[in-house]
């Protein structure tokens, strides 16, 4: 485990400095054998666990200060004046005096989790200067690459099969293009986008969740949580043990918007979490795009409303790449085969060949094509996307056909 992130004690008793944190003046390099852990990450995690410690309160309490010193002030009952005004000082003092920092350090170690604050070099820059900063973040996996463009793909949990396949296709196409796919790991559109991105084996993904990193929600996405942490980044503001309380999801949605260069809504009703993410994106001048849907589809009511209000349509990966400035309208959607005239069917893999054979009888919807392929859905979607890029597969509205 990276001791600099967690701030755990080294075997020889030396106190490491977390990136961005100086060693505390009152910790010159040695600790008593039975002293509580002195690492900045452990103390930041403890601050996040304070009762009624919302992100805004933690931002006021911590800022860019050393979490060790802030924790000791809280433990001594020396919380800021506003803490007394909000009846928090005594509550936090009593909680801090009962806290078991050694046990907390063991929990973080068992999860292979890191904890960062704005004073850490590994805290995402996008959430440091945000209009609603994230003062403490728990992380499994790698540090998000700030140089990569990022797209948040969001939508309803109760999506249609078409919405799910579109989300997977967008996730796969963007990851293949080197774009970080960000989502909330919820059921439906969010999870589908990440499954597509992971299947593409492209750019690392980022998942932002609304509960503690040790409280998987929804439970059915445990495999996805682990896959995202292994192949990219799993982030949460919630302390360990935190249940998925309702207020945490709007807070999570602001982070999705803050981490993204573009937000794409695949399916959404007129109200709900996806539309809240849109509001947060608009507050930050982040581009919002929407996938058009049938007027007969209730799950597309929100996306169609966004389109009517002037949001750009996202009908393909190319549309999103244009919005990111990674492609131009003149080159997006052009026939890739024209640029690569020597594409040979003999060089395709078996699944790609199978998809083309299934289209010999004429165009079908992507859902039907994937179903007929009798292959894992993510793999079939990635294969279809690659055929389209090779110029061997084309779209005719909602259907696909041999080019």
N, C-alpha and C positions, 0 to 999 in steps of 0.2 A: 504493500500500500504506500502511496505517496505521502510521507510524513509531513511534507511542507503544506499540503492541502489540509490534512486533518489537524496538524499541529500537535500530534501525539508526542509523548516523551521519547527521546532516543534511549537506547539501552544504557549508554554511559551517563545518563542524567542531564545531558546538554539540552537546552531548550532551543529548538529550531525556530527560524523566523519564516513565517508564511510569506509567499511572494507579496510584496507591498507592505508588509508589517515589520516594523523594527522590533528587535527584542525589547521587551518591557524593561524600563529602568530598574524596577524593583525585582527583576529576575535576571541577575548577572550571569547566569550560566549553570547554576546548580540548583537542585531541588532536594528536599528531604525525602528519604526513601518512601514514606507513606503519605506524602503530600498529594492533594488532588491534582489531576492533570492540568498542566499550565498552557496547553496549546491554544492558539487563537481560535482554531476551528471548533474545538470542543466548547469553548466559552460562547462562541457565536451561536452554536446549536442550542446551548442552554438558554441564551437570551431569547431565541425564537420560541422556546417552550413556555415563556412566561404567560400567565393567564391574561387573556384579553389583549394580547400583544399583536395588534393588527400591523400590516406593513407600514402604515403611516406612523403609528406610534413607535415602531422599531426604528424607522428612519429618523425620527426626532431624538430618540434615545441614543442611537449608535452613531449615525452619520458615517464619517470616515475615521472614527476613533478606534483605539485598540479595544477589542471586545473583552480582554482580560481585565483591563482597568474599569471598564463600564460594568462588568459583572460584579467586581468587588465593591463598587459604589452601590449597586442595587442591593447586594448582600448586606451592606452596612446601613441600609435605609436612607441612602443619600441620593435617591432618584431626583430628577429635575423638579423644579417648582410646579410645572404643569402636571407632573405625576401626582403631586399632592392634591391639586385641584380636581383631578379625575378619580380620586380615591384609589390610586394604583400603588403608591409608594409602599404602604404596609403590606399590601397583598403580594407585591413582587418580592419584598424583603423576606417575608415568611416562606414563600415558595423557593427562593434562592437558598435559604439556609437548610431546607430539607432536600435539596437536589443532590443526586449522586452523580458527580461528573465522571467518575471512573466507570460506572455502568454505562453512561452515555457514550463514552469513548469506545467501550467494547461493542456497543450497538453499531456505531458508525463503522468500526473495523469489520464487523461481521457482514455488513452490507457492501463493503468496499466503497463507502460513500465519502465524498469530500464536502466541506462547507466553506463558502467564500462570502466575503463582504466587499463593499466598494474599495476598501484599502488593499484588497488582494489583486495581484496581477492577473489572476485567473477568473475574476468576476466579469461576466459579459459586459462589454462597454455599452452595448445598446440599452441595458437596463440601469446603468449608472447615471447617465444624463437624461433619463426619461422624465416625462412630466409627472409620473408616479413611480419613483424609483423602487427597485427591489433591494432592500437593505441586507437581506441574508438569503442565500440560495444553497440548497442541498443538491448534490450532483452525483449521479453514477455515470461512469463512462468518461469520454474525452472532453476536453474544453472545446466549445463550439468555435469554429474557424470564422473570425470576424471578416475575413477577406472574401468569403464565399457569398454570393447572393442567396437570399433566403425567401421562400414562399410559404406562407401559412395556408393550408388547405383545411377548410372547416365546413361543417354542415350538420344536418339533423341526425340524431341517433336512429330515427325511424325512416331510414332511406329506402328508396326503391332499388331493385336489382340494377336498373340502368344507372342510377346515381352511384351505387357502389362500384360498378365497373368503370365509370368515368373517373371517380376519385382514384381508383387503383391505377388507371392508365395515366392520369396526370402525375401521380406520385412517381410512377416508374419513369415516365418521359423526362420529368424535371431532374430526377436523380441521375439519370444517364447523361443529362446535359451539364452536370456538375453543380446543380442547384441544391441547397439544403432544404429539405422538406420539413416544415414545422407543423405540428398539430397537437391536439390535446389528448390523444390516446383514448378517446371515448368510443363507444360502440358506434356503428354506422359509418358515416363519411370519414371521420377522423382516423379511425383504425384502418379503414380500407386504403386511405392515402399512404399511410405508413407501411402497410403490407406491400403495396405496389412499389414503393421506394426501396424497401429492403430487398424485394425480389430482384430488382434491377441491379443490385450490388454496385451502386454508383456513389454519389456524394453521401457523406454521413448525415444521418437524420437527427432531429431534435424533437423530443417529446416533453411537454410541460404538463404536469399532473396537478390535481387539486387535493391531494391527500399526502400523508407522510410517505416517504419512499419505502417504508416497510408495510404500508397498508394499500394493497393493490385494489384499485377500483377503476372500472368494473372487474370483478374477479375473473370473468371469462377472458380478459385480456392479459393474464399473467405472462403467457408466452410472448406477447408483443412487448410488454414492459422489459422483459429480459433481453429480447432481441434488439430493442432500441438501445438499451444500456451497453450491449456488447458491440453494436455496430456504429453507435453514435453517442448521443447525450440524452440522459433522462434528468429533468430538472423539477424541483418543487420549492416553493416558499414555505410549505407546511413543515412543522417540526416532526420528528419521528413520533409515531403513534397517533398522529392527527387523523381523525376520521374525515370523510368527504362531506363536510358541512356545506350547506347551500351557499354561504357568502364567499367561500373560497373559490368558486368557479368564475364569478365575474372578475375576481382578482387575478385568477389564472388567465382569463381571456385578455386582459390588458398586456400580459407578458407575451402572448402569442402575437399581438399586434406590434409590440415594441421590438420583437426579434425579427420581424418580417419586413422585406422590401415591398412585397405585394401580398395581399390577402385574397384568396380565391374561395368563393362560396359555391359549393356544388349543388346542394339542395338544402332548402331551409323554409320553414314557415315564416309568417310575417313577424313573429315575435319568438324570442328564445335566445339561447346562448350564442348561436352564430351571428344573429343580428347585433348582439351586444359586442361581439368581437369587431363587427363592422363599425360600430360607433367608436370603439377605441381606436381603430385604424384611422378613421376620419379625423379624430382629435389629434393624431400624430402626422397628418398629411401623408399617410401610407396609401398607395393605390389599392382600390378595391375592384375586383373583377367578379363576374357571376356567370355561371353556366346556365344557358337558357334551358327552360323546361316546358313541358306541355301545359297549356292552360287548364287541362283536365286533371293535372297532378297537384294535389294539395301540398305535397312536399316541395314543389317548385314555386309556390306563391311568393315566398320571400325573395328568391333569386330573380323572378320576373319583375317584381316591384323594383329591385335595385337597378335592373336594366332600364326600366321606364324612367328612373330618376337620373339616368346618365352614366351609370357604371359601364365600363367596357365589358363586352362579352368574352368569355373564355371558352371557346369551342374546341380548342386543341392545345397541346403543349406549346406549339409555335406561338399562339396568341400570347401566352404568358411570357415566353422568352422575348417577344417584341416589347412587352411592357417593362421587362427588366433591362432592356437595351442590349440584349445578347443576340438579337436578330433584328432584321428590318422587315417592314411590310412587303418590300419588294422580293426578299428572299424566302420569307416564311411561307410555307405551303407550296413552294415550287416543287417540281418533280425531281426527287433526289436521283432517279435513274438517269436524268438528263446530264447530271454532273458526273455520274458514275455509270457510263454506258456498258461496262463490261460485267455487270452483276450476273452471276451464274446461279441458276436454281440448284445445280449440282453441289454448290458450296454451302447450301443452307443446312441447318441442323434438322433432325427428324420432325420436331414439333413445327417448325416453320413450314416445312414441306407439307405436313399434314393439314395445316390451316389453308394453304393454297389449294390443296386438293378438295377440301370441303367447299371452296368457293367456285368450283368448276360449274356447278349447277346454277350459279347466279348469286346476286347480292343477298345478304342476310344481316340482321342486326348483330352487333358485337356480342350481345348476351347469348344469342343462339349459336354463334360461331364458337364461343368459348365452351358452351355446354356440349356441343357436338365433338369438340376436340378430346373430351374425356381426359383432360390433364389438369393438374392443379391450376386454379384460377390465376394466381399471380404469374405463373410461368407462361400461361397462354396469353395473358395481356401483354407481357413483356415481348413475347414472340411476335404478336400482332403489331406492336409499336415498332419493332425493328424492321418488320416487313414494309411498313408504311415509310420508314426512313429510307429504305432501300429502293423505294419507288415500285414495289411489287404489289402493294395493297393500297387501295384508295377508298375514300369515303363518298357516299352519296346520301347526304342528309344523315339520318340515324343509322344507315346501313353501311356495310363495308363490302368491297368487291375487289376482284383482281384488277390490277392496273394494266 
